[in-house]
Amino acid sequence: NLVREAKFLNWKEENHVEAQRKWLDVCMNFTGVIEPVDQHVAVLDLSAHPNPLDIAERLVRLLIQRMNIRLRHGAGPSPWIAQLASQRPNSSIAPLDPGGFLADLPVTDLTPVPFAHREHLEFLGYSTIGQVARIALSVLRGQFGEEAITIRQAARGGLVQPVRPLYPPGSVRECFFFESPVDDWETIRAAAAELAKRLGSRLENRQGSTLLLEMEDESGQVRGIRRRFTKQIHHHASAFVAIRTLLDSLAPLPKEREPDAGPSVPPLTRGPSSRAFHESSHPEGRGESVVALRATLTELETLRVGQHRLIDSGTRPQADNAMLYVQRTFGEDAVRLASEIEPPRRAQVLKEWRNATGWY
């Protein structure tokens, strides 16, 4: 009635795929755990950041700037609380005191609890979540049985739901953010090890060979390198080797310090070892400290076992028969278990020397 020339268009998902990808890619700069709920809604896990609330505000500002739209957001220790916070004014208390934030909300907002139970709570006279939180557990058990524990935890803001890492599809992405900008390689190496550990823990019987490593400095500039490895990356050890290889290519690292090498590893902002990284992005030669490392393993597939164990509970009889046959044919020493082979005396002496002195 107000605008006679207005046209109403039916929503079609395919018309907005590119816009969804753009804003989710902005979020990928801050976390690798993103769960899209709808094309315009997503849940992000920012717990890997030293200060998640500051990062959340920074992300919101960047999204508004990049997408040029109004944004509704909320934060909390669990997705359902964050969603409620996005719908309420003055919800900054939600991540700090979730129980206090929930206390004055209607019991119908207790979304982790089945709707029938919320209706029953209202029927019993409990109109707010805070009133439900004060109900004795024995009373709740009498009304709801085993669901009483879930109701009690949710009402007190303690029911945590994990965020599912669903974006980008077919990939695993992890981010490591330093508490403050760093400029020494020992700290960066330790961060690479932690990044590999997180990446490996999320593979879950999957493997991939294409890895992207990104390094962000305090000026906001990001350098990245991508490589397809011959061997598949399927656990934290292989992820660590791949990340260290790319890190060395991205910014050549000093050699590992020997016990008698004297001073510790030189800082990132000095010396020829770090020149390759800084001169490429800073012609003046003045280096920027590193604030974040990001690793993304793409094109994931189901883990393929290349070699099975020779002896396990299922194959033990067949393995024993095969070993006996080989030993009868070629002699008893033709096949031996590794545990039966005694290492050379020199190797044993060196091992004890390392254990006693810590020198290699």
Secondary structure, DSSP 8 states (H G I E B T S, - for coil): ---TT-------GGGGHHHHHHHHHHHTTT-S-EEEEETTEEEE--TTSSSHHHHHHHHHHHHHHHH-S-------SSHHHHHHHHTSSS-TTTTT-HHHHHHTSBGGG-TTS-HHHHHHHHHTT--BHHHHHTS-HHHHHHHHTTHHHHHHHHHTT---------BSTT-EEEEEEEEEEE-BHHHHHHHHHHHHHHHHHTTSSEEEEEEEEEEEETTS-EEEEEEEEEEEE-SHHHHHHHHHHHHHHHS-------TTS-S---BTTSSGGGHHHHHHH-TT-----EEEEEEEEES-EE---SS--SS-TTTHHHHHHHHHHHHHHH-GGGS--GGGS---HHHHHHHHHHHHH---
